[in-house]
Amino acid sequence: MRRSSPFFATAALGLLAAAVAVGLPGPAEPPVLAQPARANAPLPTALTFVPHDAALFLHADVAAIWNSDLLKTFRTADPTAFTALDGEFAKATGMKLGDLQSFVAFAPRLKGPQDQDKFGFVLTFNKAFDKDALAKAAKELFPKDAKLNVTAPTNRVAVVLLGLGDEFAKPQPPDADGHLTPAIKAAAGGKHVLVAGSTLGNLPDEIQQDDIPAQIRPFQPILKSNAVYATIDLGKSLALNVHVTAKRAAQAAEAEKALAALAKLIADEAAAGVTELKADAKTNRGLADLVKVLDAALAAAKGAKFDLDGKEARATLTLPLDGLPLASAYKAATAKVIEATALNQSANNLKQIAIAMHNYASANNDNFPPAAVVGKKGKPQLSWRVLILPYIEEDALYKQFKLEEPWDSDNNKKLIAKMPKVFAIPGKTAPGGTDTHYRVFVGNGAAWDWVTGTKITNIADGTSNTLMVVTAADAVPWTKPDELEFDPEKDMTKLLGLVVNGRAQVAMCDGSVRTLKAVPKKDTLNALITKNGGEVNQGDF
């Protein structure tokens, strides 16, 4: 499985790893005050390590965000979650989240695969930290073979380098200048809670070439600019300012138009999502409040201002926060995020299962596995889920099974507790659970047979029209050969389960995965189950 980028992993977890308790001898640096920076004023220590032509740059004023009225509203709305978060932070570091001052992240270059694991992080907090403890935490966060370098320019500032040379452990020259210099100075000013920017020339070359997808072409003037950076301010309103620095004034004018087109596209896409929410909001007060907040955000997007200043194009958006039902909207949004995460994870599970099926077929003359391992007397003994273990990186577990024995034999039943996560449904399967809803239809022309595996080329209805694996209404022990017996005379719709946050999910024999808001009607479902029935899809799938 592909691991996530360390840049994003550390943005979330690095904050926890960084603020480690206990003092470290060295010069102290007082917290940076939120006051305008003088024209040639020295940068705060944390920002002196950022290359002025970095491919990516992020500065978060964590203290200002944590203490803002907006986050206080969220913390009041969901005290349990934030108390747990603060507790985990204190348990790991001995410090409170409120002790963290700021977080800086940068990637010098992102030209190709060789740059994907090369990032720098600078953390500033208002209490001294223990460098050794921080280094230990960093080693636990990243892969064992990761090249890490942890330094402490002061006892309140930590520099963590991943895959970067020692030259990045030293501050940039005082007179450093580059396309991101305005963004770095904006972060130094102390006014903005977030500043993010990019030197576009240090991103992959493809983004600045003429041969780009048609849907991206309207925004090409932005991509061909020198740099882009954005700031966010929090107060009575949320203010977003975007700056695009072009090579020439004429290009800036084109970039201004592209910014307007991009804002319209985002607003249109968001409006479609809000429209979908409104149907459910009629019976859900939280969703109704979320819709109010989103409508306000859409109005702010439509009222965005665009202007030019020489070679710079700018966009400004302001969202007034007073009077919005932010607490209720936050709860509803959190629930939606959890729901979406579960749906995505379950869909990913099905995708991995489908890939494993095809890898099994590639190794077995293009035959999918049978629905079960069948004993000498023709009785199913172990599920197909056991047969695909070597293809989901569980070969060691597979070798522990005795295939000649039933699923509940003395040996095999001890392995039930080792159910791989790919067979669990997020939010549905209890921690440590051993039952799965991922099952298959078997017999009477279905894609699955108890004894023999279906040859892919024998799926006459087409692999994209035939069900492979579904979320069943009832869960079974994952090793048990207990599947959904297909009977075209009975109502199979009752067997398909809306178990993933009120949705059913299916993997087709071509490996694609679909999420369904409703179970298809009987005839349509029967047509999808059979592999060579020649039925016509009725259009409700």
GUVEX-427852 format. One record per residue (C-alpha): residue in three letters; chain; x, y, z. Coordinates in steps of 0.2 Angstrom, whole numbers, m for minus. Last residue first. Layout:
<rs>
<'ALA','A',<X,Y,Z>>
...
</rs>
This chain:
<rs>
<'PHE','A',<m141,7,m55>>
<'ASP','A',<m160,12,m58>>
<'GLY','A',<m159,11,m77>>
<'GLN','A',<m168,m5,m80>>
<'ASN','A',<m151,m14,m85>>
<'VAL','A',<m155,m26,m99>>
<'GLU','A',<m154,m45,m95>>
<'GLY','A',<m142,m56,m105>>
<'GLY','A',<m141,m68,m91>>
<'ASN','A',<m122,m72,m93>>
<'LYS','A',<m114,m66,m77>>
<'THR','A',<m130,m65,m66>>
<'ILE','A',<m129,m53,m51>>
<'LEU','A',<m132,m37,m60>>
<'ALA','A',<m147,m44,m69>>
<'ASN','A',<m154,m50,m53>>
<'LEU','A',<m151,m32,m45>>
<'THR','A',<m161,m24,m60>>
<'ASP','A',<m175,m36,m58>>
<'LYS','A',<m177,m34,m40>>
<'LYS','A',<m176,m15,m39>>
<'PRO','A',<m159,m7,m35>>
<'VAL','A',<m154,m3,m17>>
<'ALA','A',<m153,15,m13>>
<'LYS','A',<m140,28,m11>>
<'LEU','A',<m127,17,m20>>
<'THR','A',<m109,18,m19>>
<'ARG','A',<m99,10,m34>>
<'VAL','A',<m83,2,m35>>
<'SER','A',<m74,m3,m52>>
<'GLY','A',<m63,m19,m52>>
<'ASP','A',<m70,m26,m69>>
<'CYS','A',<m80,m38,m59>>
<'MET','A',<m90,m25,m51>>
<'ALA','A',<m87,m19,m33>>
<'VAL','A',<m103,m14,m23>>
<'GLN','A',<m107,m2,m10>>
<'ALA','A',<m123,1,0>>
<'ARG','A',<m126,17,8>>
<'GLY','A',<m134,22,25>>
<'ASN','A',<m118,26,33>>
<'VAL','A',<m110,10,26>>
<'VAL','A',<m123,m3,30>>
<'LEU','A',<m136,m1,17>>
<'GLY','A',<m136,m19,15>>
<'LEU','A',<m140,m30,0>>
<'LEU','A',<m148,m46,6>>
<'LYS','A',<m166,m39,6>>
<'THR','A',<m164,m34,m12>>
<'MET','A',<m162,m53,m17>>
<'ASP','A',<m181,m55,m17>>
<'LYS','A',<m184,m73,m22>>
<'GLU','A',<m187,m82,m39>>
<'PRO','A',<m169,m77,m45>>
<'ASP','A',<m162,m87,m31>>
<'PHE','A',<m144,m82,m27>>
<'GLU','A',<m136,m89,m11>>
<'LEU','A',<m127,m75,m2>>
<'GLU','A',<m111,m81,6>>
<'ASP','A',<m106,m91,22>>
<'PRO','A',<m89,m99,19>>
<'LYS','A',<m83,m94,37>>
<'THR','A',<m66,m85,37>>
<'TRP','A',<m74,m67,39>>
<'PRO','A',<m86,m72,53>>
<'VAL','A',<m103,m66,45>>
<'ALA','A',<m111,m49,43>>
<'ASP','A',<m129,m47,38>>
<'ALA','A',<m136,m33,26>>
<'ALA','A',<m122,m38,13>>
<'THR','A',<m110,m25,7>>
<'VAL','A',<m106,m32,m11>>
<'VAL','A',<m93,m41,m20>>
<'MET','A',<m91,m46,m39>>
<'LEU','A',<m107,m39,m47>>
<'THR','A',<m108,m40,m66>>
<'ASN','A',<m111,m26,m78>>
<'SER','A',<m93,m19,m79>>
<'THR','A',<m87,m37,m81>>
<'GLY','A',<m98,m39,m96>>
<'ASP','A',<m114,m49,m98>>
<'ALA','A',<m104,m64,m105>>
<'ILE','A',<m93,m66,m90>>
<'ASN','A',<m85,m82,m97>>
<'THR','A',<m69,m72,m101>>
<'ILE','A',<m66,m69,m83>>
<'LYS','A',<m66,m88,m79>>
<'THR','A',<m77,m91,m64>>
<'GLY','A',<m69,m101,m50>>
<'THR','A',<m75,m118,m46>>
<'VAL','A',<m82,m126,m31>>
<'TRP','A',<m94,m114,m23>>
<'ASP','A',<m98,m104,m38>>
<'TRP','A',<m98,m85,m40>>
<'ALA','A',<m102,m74,m54>>
<'ALA','A',<m120,m78,m52>>
<'GLY','A',<m129,m91,m64>>
<'ASN','A',<m139,m100,m51>>
<'GLY','A',<m125,m100,m38>>
<'VAL','A',<m116,m88,m26>>
<'PHE','A',<m118,m69,m23>>
<'VAL','A',<m103,m62,m14>>
<'ARG','A',<m99,m55,4>>
<'TYR','A',<m91,m40,12>>
<'HIS','A',<m101,m37,28>>
<'THR','A',<m88,m44,39>>
<'ASP','A',<m87,m51,56>>
<'THR','A',<m71,m52,67>>
<'GLY','A',<m73,m36,77>>
<'GLY','A',<m57,m30,86>>
<'PRO','A',<m64,m13,86>>
<'ALA','A',<m83,m14,81>>
<'THR','A',<m86,m15,63>>
<'LYS','A',<m99,m2,58>>
<'GLY','A',<m90,15,59>>
<'PRO','A',<m77,9,47>>
<'ILE','A',<m82,m7,38>>
<'ALA','A',<m69,m21,41>>
<'PHE','A',<m63,m34,28>>
<'VAL','A',<m48,m23,23>>
<'LYS','A',<m43,m22,41>>
<'PRO','A',<m37,m40,41>>
<'MET','A',<m46,m52,53>>
<'LYS','A',<m33,m59,65>>
<'ALA','A',<m46,m64,78>>
<'ILE','A',<m52,m78,66>>
<'LEU','A',<m35,m86,67>>
<'LYS','A',<m38,m96,82>>
<'LYS','A',<m53,m104,73>>
<'ASN','A',<m42,m111,60>>
<'ASN','A',<m31,m122,71>>
<'ASP','A',<m45,m130,82>>
<'SER','A',<m57,m131,67>>
<'ASP','A',<m70,m118,65>>
<'TRP','A',<m65,m113,46>>
<'PRO','A',<m65,m131,41>>
<'GLU','A',<m49,m141,39>>
<'GLU','A',<m40,m145,22>>
<'LEU','A',<m35,m127,20>>
<'LYS','A',<m25,m127,36>>
<'PHE','A',<m22,m109,39>>
<'GLN','A',<m6,m101,46>>
<'LYS','A',<1,m99,28>>
<'TYR','A',<m13,m87,24>>
<'LEU','A',<m8,m76,39>>
<'ALA','A',<10,m74,32>>
<'ASP','A',<4,m71,15>>
<'GLU','A',<m7,m56,21>>
<'GLU','A',<m1,m42,9>>
<'ILE','A',<m18,m41,1>>
<'TYR','A',<m14,m54,m13>>
<'PRO','A',<m8,m68,m1>>
<'LEU','A',<m25,m66,8>>
<'ILE','A',<m35,m69,m7>>
<'LEU','A',<m39,m87,m3>>
<'VAL','A',<m44,m83,15>>
<'ARG','A',<m58,m71,9>>
<'TRP','A',<m64,m85,m3>>
<'SER','A',<m71,m92,13>>
<'LEU','A',<m65,m109,21>>
<'GLN','A',<m74,m126,23>>
<'PRO','A',<m87,m128,9>>
<'LYS','A',<m93,m146,9>>
<'GLY','A',<m90,m156,m6>>
<'LYS','A',<m85,m172,4>>
<'LYS','A',<m67,m170,0>>
<'GLY','A',<m67,m152,7>>
<'VAL','A',<m72,m136,m3>>
<'VAL','A',<m62,m120,m1>>
<'ALA','A',<m75,m107,m4>>
<'ALA','A',<m83,m95,m16>>
<'PRO','A',<m71,m101,m30>>
<'PRO','A',<m56,m89,m34>>
<'PHE','A',<m57,m79,m50>>
<'ASN','A',<m50,m88,m65>>
<'ASP','A',<m38,m79,m77>>
<'ASN','A',<m27,m95,m78>>
<'ASN','A',<m23,m95,m59>>
<'ALA','A',<m10,m82,m56>>
<'SER','A',<m18,m68,m66>>
<'ALA','A',<m35,m73,m58>>
<'TYR','A',<m27,m70,m40>>
<'ASN','A',<m21,m53,m46>>
<'HIS','A',<m39,m50,m52>>
<'MET','A',<m47,m55,m36>>
<'ALA','A',<m33,m45,m26>>
<'ILE','A',<m38,m29,m36>>
<'ALA','A',<m56,m32,m32>>
<'ILE','A',<m52,m34,m13>>
<'GLN','A',<m41,m18,m14>>
<'LYS','A',<m55,m8,m22>>
<'LEU','A',<m68,m15,m10>>
<'ASN','A',<m57,m9,5>>
<'ASN','A',<m55,8,m4>>
<'ALA','A',<m74,10,m6>>
<'SER','A',<m75,6,13>>
<'GLN','A',<m62,19,17>>
<'ASN','A',<m71,32,6>>
<'LEU','A',<m88,29,13>>
<'ALA','A',<m81,29,31>>
<'THR','A',<m72,46,27>>
<'ALA','A',<m87,53,19>>
<'GLU','A',<m98,49,35>>
<'ILE','A',<m84,56,47>>
<'VAL','A',<m84,72,36>>
<'LYS','A',<m103,73,36>>
<'ALA','A',<m103,71,55>>
<'THR','A',<m90,85,57>>
<'ALA','A',<m100,96,45>>
<'ALA','A',<m115,93,56>>
<'LYS','A',<m106,97,72>>
<'TYR','A',<m98,112,64>>
<'ALA','A',<m114,119,57>>
<'SER','A',<m122,118,75>>
<'ALA','A',<m107,128,82>>
<'LEU','A',<m106,140,67>>
<'PRO','A',<m124,146,67>>
<'LEU','A',<m119,162,58>>
<'GLY','A',<m124,178,66>>
<'ASP','A',<m106,186,66>>
<'LEU','A',<m95,176,54>>
<'PRO','A',<m93,189,40>>
<'LEU','A',<m85,180,25>>
<'THR','A',<m73,191,15>>
<'LEU','A',<m65,186,m2>>
<'THR','A',<m50,195,m10>>
<'ALA','A',<m42,191,m26>>
<'ARG','A',<m26,198,m33>>
<'ALA','A',<m16,199,m49>>
<'GLU','A',<2,205,m47>>
<'LYS','A',<13,212,m61>>
<'GLY','A',<8,230,m59>>
<'ASP','A',<m6,230,m46>>
<'LEU','A',<m21,221,m53>>
<'ASP','A',<m39,218,m45>>
<'PHE','A',<m52,205,m41>>
<'LYS','A',<m65,206,m28>>
<'ALA','A',<m75,191,m22>>
<'GLY','A',<m94,194,m20>>
<'LYS','A',<m98,177,m28>>
<'ALA','A',<m87,169,m16>>
<'ALA','A',<m94,178,m1>>
<'ALA','A',<m112,173,m7>>
<'LEU','A',<m105,155,m8>>
<'ALA','A',<m98,156,10>>
<'ALA','A',<m115,163,16>>
<'ASP','A',<m124,148,8>>
<'LEU','A',<m112,136,16>>
<'VAL','A',<m115,144,33>>
<'LYS','A',<m134,143,30>>
<'VAL','A',<m132,125,23>>
<'LEU','A',<m123,120,39>>
<'ASP','A',<m137,127,49>>
<'ALA','A',<m150,116,39>>
<'LEU','A',<m138,101,41>>
<'GLY','A',<m139,103,60>>
<'ARG','A',<m158,105,60>>
<'ASN','A',<m160,89,50>>
<'THR','A',<m177,86,42>>
<'LYS','A',<m177,98,28>>
<'ALA','A',<m158,98,28>>
<'ASP','A',<m158,81,19>>
<'ALA','A',<m165,89,3>>
<'LYS','A',<m154,104,6>>
<'LEU','A',<m138,94,6>>
<'GLU','A',<m139,90,m13>>
<'THR','A',<m141,109,m17>>
<'VAL','A',<m126,113,m6>>
<'GLY','A',<m115,101,m16>>
<'ALA','A',<m121,109,m32>>
<'ALA','A',<m117,126,m25>>
<'ALA','A',<m100,120,m21>>
<'GLU','A',<m96,115,m39>>
<'ASP','A',<m103,132,m45>>
<'ALA','A',<m93,142,m32>>
<'ILE','A',<m77,132,m36>>
<'LEU','A',<m79,136,m55>>
<'LYS','A',<m83,154,m52>>
<'ALA','A',<m68,156,m41>>
<'LEU','A',<m57,148,m54>>
<'ALA','A',<m64,159,m68>>
<'ALA','A',<m61,175,m57>>
<'LEU','A',<m43,169,m54>>
<'ALA','A',<m41,166,m73>>
<'LYS','A',<m46,183,m77>>
<'GLU','A',<m34,190,m65>>
<'ALA','A',<m20,179,m72>>
<'GLU','A',<m23,186,m89>>
<'ALA','A',<m20,204,m82>>
<'ALA','A',<m5,197,m73>>
<'GLN','A',<2,190,m90>>
<'ALA','A',<0,208,m97>>
<'ALA','A',<10,215,m83>>
<'ARG','A',<24,203,m85>>
<'LYS','A',<32,188,m76>>
<'ALA','A',<17,186,m65>>
<'THR','A',<15,186,m46>>
<'VAL','A',<m2,179,m41>>
<'HIS','A',<m9,185,m24>>
<'VAL','A',<m24,177,m15>>
<'ASN','A',<m32,185,0>>
<'LEU','A',<m45,176,11>>
<'ALA','A',<m53,185,25>>
<'LEU','A',<m64,177,39>>
<'SER','A',<m74,189,48>>
<'LYS','A',<m76,195,65>>
<'GLY','A',<m58,190,67>>
<'LEU','A',<m48,178,57>>
<'ASP','A',<m36,182,43>>
<'ILE','A',<m31,170,29>>
<'THR','A',<m16,173,17>>
<'ALA','A',<m13,166,0>>
<'TYR','A',<2,164,m11>>
<'VAL','A',<6,161,m29>>
<'ALA','A',<22,162,m38>>
<'ASN','A',<31,165,m55>>
<'SER','A',<16,164,m66>>
<'LYS','A',<13,150,m79>>
<'LEU','A',<1,141,m68>>
<'ILE','A',<m10,156,m65>>
<'PRO','A',<m10,160,m84>>
<'GLN','A',<m15,142,m87>>
<'PHE','A',<m31,143,m77>>
<'PRO','A',<m42,142,m93>>
<'ARG','A',<m32,127,m98>>
<'ILE','A',<m36,116,m83>>
<'GLN','A',<m52,108,m91>>
<'ALA','A',<m43,105,m108>>
<'PRO','A',<m29,95,m100>>
<'ILE','A',<m11,102,m102>>
<'ASP','A',<1,103,m117>>
<'ASP','A',<6,121,m115>>
<'GLN','A',<19,118,m102>>
<'GLN','A',<19,126,m85>>
<'ILE','A',<11,112,m75>>
<'GLU','A',<21,99,m84>>
<'ASP','A',<38,105,m77>>
<'PRO','A',<34,98,m59>>
<'LEU','A',<34,112,m46>>
<'ASN','A',<50,122,m43>>
<'GLY','A',<44,135,m57>>
<'LEU','A',<28,137,m48>>
<'THR','A',<36,145,m32>>
<'SER','A',<22,141,m20>>
<'GLY','A',<13,149,m6>>
<'ALA','A',<3,147,11>>
<'VAL','A',<0,159,24>>
<'LEU','A',<m11,156,39>>
<'VAL','A',<m16,165,55>>
<'HIS','A',<m12,182,46>>
<'LYS','A',<m7,198,55>>
<'GLY','A',<10,192,63>>
<'GLY','A',<20,202,50>>
<'ALA','A',<32,188,48>>
<'ALA','A',<19,178,38>>
<'ALA','A',<17,192,26>>
<'LYS','A',<36,193,25>>
<'ILE','A',<37,175,20>>
<'ALA','A',<24,178,7>>
<'PRO','A',<32,193,m1>>
<'THR','A',<49,183,m2>>
<'LEU','A',<41,169,m11>>
<'HIS','A',<47,174,m28>>
<'GLY','A',<65,176,m21>>
<'ASP','A',<76,186,m10>>
<'ALA','A',<89,182,3>>
<'ASP','A',<97,197,11>>
<'PRO','A',<98,190,28>>
<'PRO','A',<106,174,21>>
<'GLN','A',<95,158,24>>
<'PRO','A',<96,150,41>>
<'LYS','A',<106,134,42>>
<'ALA','A',<98,117,44>>
<'PHE','A',<94,118,26>>
<'GLU','A',<113,116,21>>
<'ASP','A',<113,100,31>>
<'GLY','A',<105,91,17>>
<'LEU','A',<87,87,15>>
<'GLY','A',<78,69,17>>
<'LEU','A',<67,75,31>>
<'LEU','A',<73,90,41>>
<'VAL','A',<66,95,58>>
<'VAL','A',<70,112,65>>
<'ALA','A',<65,115,83>>
<'VAL','A',<62,132,90>>
<'ARG','A',<59,136,109>>
<'ASN','A',<77,131,116>>
<'THR','A',<85,141,102>>
<'PRO','A',<93,135,85>>
<'ALA','A',<88,117,90>>
<'THR','A',<92,104,77>>
<'VAL','A',<84,88,71>>
<'ASN','A',<90,79,55>>
<'LEU','A',<81,64,48>>
<'LYS','A',<85,53,33>>
<'ALA','A',<71,40,33>>
<'ASP','A',<76,22,33>>
<'LYS','A',<65,18,49>>
<'PRO','A',<50,26,41>>
<'PHE','A',<44,42,49>>
<'LEU','A',<34,46,65>>
<'GLU','A',<44,35,77>>
<'LYS','A',<60,43,72>>
<'ALA','A',<52,60,74>>
<'ALA','A',<47,56,92>>
<'LYS','A',<65,51,96>>
<'ALA','A',<72,67,89>>
<'LEU','A',<59,77,99>>
<'ALA','A',<64,68,115>>
<'ASP','A',<82,71,112>>
<'LYS','A',<79,90,108>>
<'ASP','A',<69,92,124>>
<'PHE','A',<58,108,123>>
<'ALA','A',<57,125,131>>
<'LYS','A',<40,133,132>>
<'ASN','A',<31,145,121>>
<'PHE','A',<32,135,105>>
<'THR','A',<40,136,88>>
<'LEU','A',<41,122,76>>
<'VAL','A',<51,122,60>>
<'PHE','A',<48,108,47>>
<'GLY','A',<58,104,31>>
<'PHE','A',<53,92,17>>
<'LYS','A',<61,80,5>>
<'ASP','A',<51,64,3>>
<'GLN','A',<43,68,m14>>
<'ASP','A',<59,76,m21>>
<'GLN','A',<66,61,m30>>
<'PRO','A',<49,58,m38>>
<'GLY','A',<50,74,m48>>
<'LYS','A',<51,92,m48>>
<'LEU','A',<45,96,m31>>
<'ARG','A',<58,107,m24>>
<'PRO','A',<63,116,m8>>
<'ALA','A',<48,109,1>>
<'PHE','A',<42,119,16>>
<'ALA','A',<33,118,33>>
<'VAL','A',<31,131,47>>
<'PHE','A',<21,128,63>>
<'SER','A',<18,142,76>>
<'GLN','A',<16,144,95>>
<'LEU','A',<12,128,103>>
<'ASP','A',<8,129,121>>
<'GLY','A',<m10,130,119>>
<'LEU','A',<m10,112,113>>
<'LYS','A',<m4,108,131>>
<'MET','A',<13,100,135>>
<'GLY','A',<19,84,142>>
<'THR','A',<23,78,124>>
<'ALA','A',<13,62,120>>
<'LYS','A',<1,62,135>>
<'ALA','A',<m1,81,133>>
<'PHE','A',<m6,80,115>>
<'GLU','A',<m17,65,118>>
<'GLY','A',<m26,75,132>>
<'ASP','A',<m28,90,121>>
<'LEU','A',<m36,79,107>>
<'ALA','A',<m47,71,120>>
<'THR','A',<m52,88,127>>
<'PHE','A',<m55,94,109>>
<'ALA','A',<m66,79,105>>
<'THR','A',<m76,80,121>>
<'PRO','A',<m78,98,121>>
<'ASP','A',<m87,98,104>>
<'ALA','A',<m98,114,103>>
<'THR','A',<m87,123,115>>
<'ARG','A',<m71,118,106>>
<'PHE','A',<m79,124,89>>
<'THR','A',<m84,140,96>>
<'LYS','A',<m67,143,103>>
<'LEU','A',<m60,139,86>>
<'LEU','A',<m70,153,79>>
<'ASP','A',<m66,165,93>>
<'SER','A',<m48,163,90>>
<'ASN','A',<m37,155,104>>
<'TRP','A',<m31,140,94>>
<'ILE','A',<m29,149,78>>
<'ALA','A',<m19,163,86>>
<'ALA','A',<m8,150,95>>
<'VAL','A',<m6,140,79>>
<'ASP','A',<0,154,68>>
<'ALA','A',<2,143,53>>
<'HIS','A',<15,145,40>>
<'LEU','A',<16,135,24>>
<'PHE','A',<28,135,10>>
<'LEU','A',<29,124,m6>>
<'ALA','A',<41,124,m21>>
<'ALA','A',<52,135,m11>>
<'ASP','A',<60,150,m19>>
<'HIS','A',<63,161,m4>>
<'PRO','A',<70,145,5>>
<'VAL','A',<62,144,23>>
<'PHE','A',<75,143,37>>
<'THR','A',<74,161,42>>
<'LEU','A',<55,159,45>>
<'ALA','A',<57,150,62>>
<'THR','A',<69,163,68>>
<'PRO','A',<57,177,66>>
<'LEU','A',<63,188,51>>
<'PRO','A',<74,203,54>>
<'ALA','A',<66,220,50>>
<'ASN','A',<69,228,33>>
<'ALA','A',<52,235,30>>
<'ARG','A',<46,234,48>>
<'ALA','A',<34,219,52>>
<'PRO','A',<17,223,58>>
<'GLN','A',<12,216,75>>
<'ALA','A',<6,200,81>>
<'LEU','A',<20,196,94>>
<'VAL','A',<32,182,91>>
<'PRO','A',<35,172,107>>
<'PRO','A',<51,175,116>>
<'GLU','A',<66,166,110>>
<'ALA','A',<77,158,124>>
<'PRO','A',<95,155,122>>
<'GLY','A',<101,137,126>>
<'PRO','A',<99,123,138>>
<'LEU','A',<84,112,134>>
<'GLY','A',<69,112,146>>
<'VAL','A',<57,98,149>>
<'ALA','A',<41,95,138>>
<'VAL','A',<40,90,120>>
<'ALA','A',<31,102,108>>
<'ALA','A',<37,94,91>>
<'ALA','A',<29,77,91>>
<'LEU','A',<11,83,92>>
<'LEU','A',<13,96,79>>
<'GLY','A',<22,83,68>>
<'LEU','A',<6,73,68>>
<'ALA','A',<m5,84,57>>
<'ALA','A',<7,94,46>>
<'THR','A',<19,79,48>>
<'ALA','A',<8,67,39>>
<'PHE','A',<4,80,25>>
<'PHE','A',<23,83,21>>
<'PRO','A',<27,65,25>>
<'SER','A',<17,60,9>>
<'SER','A',<4,46,12>>
<'ARG','A',<10,28,11>>
<'ARG','A',<6,17,m4>>
<'MET','A',<0,0,0>>
</rs>
